[in-house]
């Protein structure tokens, strides 16, 4: 399941706003474990445009056509979102969360490694264990 790309029609950001957002699942949840996501953006706003990991900026850049994403996309590594399994199921049932695609194993591993190098001090230790678990 790790590496799946979802589209959320009414994603709730940490600041209280909501909007449409592509999310990438970065763990393989078991039973009642949370589903851990990172979000993406197509807004460049001073972000690097060289493909790959940018630790200082806490982003991973994916050029258009390189994977599922039709536009230049920055995977944002500075914020993690955890969904309880019940929330994921409810959002799936009411069609606010839709599975769209899956990254290659190599790409999701590269993104997760970038995340762990750039944001580890900001991540809940329990989430780190879940992210690292294969």
N, C-alpha and C positions, 0 to 999 in steps of 0.2 A: 504493500500500500504506500510505503514511503516513495515520494516523488510524484504522486498524483497531483494533478492540477485541477482546481475547482474554481468556479465562478460564483461569487456571492452577490446577489442582487441588492442586499440591504445589510452590508457588513458594518458592524459597530466598532468604530475606532476607539482607542484608549482615551481620546480627548472628548468622547461623547458624540461626535459627529457620526454620520453613517453615509455609505455610498456603495457603488458597484466596484468590486475588486476581485482580481485573480489572486488566489491563494495557493501555496505549495505546501503539501503535507511533508513534514520532515522527520516523522517517526513511524514506527510500525506498532501501533497500539494493540495491546492485548486486553481482553475482557473489559474491565472498567477504567483502564488507563485513558488519560486525556489524549485527544488528537491535537498535535502541536503543528501550528502553521506559521509561515512567514508570508508577507504580502509582497506584491509587485507594483511597479508604477511604470508608466510610459513618459512621465514628466522628467526631462533631463535635469533642469534646474541645478547647474554647476556640478553635475555628476560626471565622472569620467566616461569616455566613449571608447575605451579599449576593452575588448572582450576579456572577461574573467573576473577574478577576485580583486577587490580593492579594500584592503583591510582598514586603512585609515578612514575611508569614507563609509565603511560598513555597508557596502553594496557589492553585488555580483552582476556584471553587465552581460546581457544576452542580446546580441544583434538580431535584427529582424530576420526571420526565416531560419535561424540557427536551431530552433526547436519548435515547439508548438506556437510560440508567440509570433503573431504577424507583424508587430511593431517592435522597434527597439525597446527593450524592457530591462529595468533595473530591479533585481531582487533585493528587497530592503531587509538587512540583517540586524538592524538595531531594535526591532520590536518583534516579540513573539506573542502569538495568540493561542491559547489553549481552549479547546472546546470539549465539554463533557460529551460522552457518547450519546446521551439523551438529546442534547442540543443539536448534534450533527444529524441524528435521525429525524428530529422535528424539522430542521431546516431543509432536509432532503425531501421529506413528505410534502411540505408546503412549497416546494420548488424554489426556495430562495438560495439554496446551495445546489449547484449542478456540477457533476464530474465532467470534465472536458477532455483531459488527455493525461499522459504520463511522461515524465522526463526519463531519459535513459539512465540506467544505473550509474554510469560514469558521471553524467552531469549532476545528478542529485548528490552523489558522494562528494564531488568537487564543491558544490554549493554548501553542503553541510560542513565540510572541512574549513571553508572560508568563514562560515558563521562562527565556528568554534575558535578560530584564530582571532577574529575581529571583535566578538561580542561576549566572550565567555564570562567576563566579570559582571555583565548585566543579566545573565540568565540564571533563573532559579536552579539550584543544584539538582533538584528532582527532575527537572526538565532535561538537564544535561545528560543524566543517566538514561532517560527515555530516548533521547536523540541518538546517543551513542550505541544503544542496544540494536542489534541487527535483527 
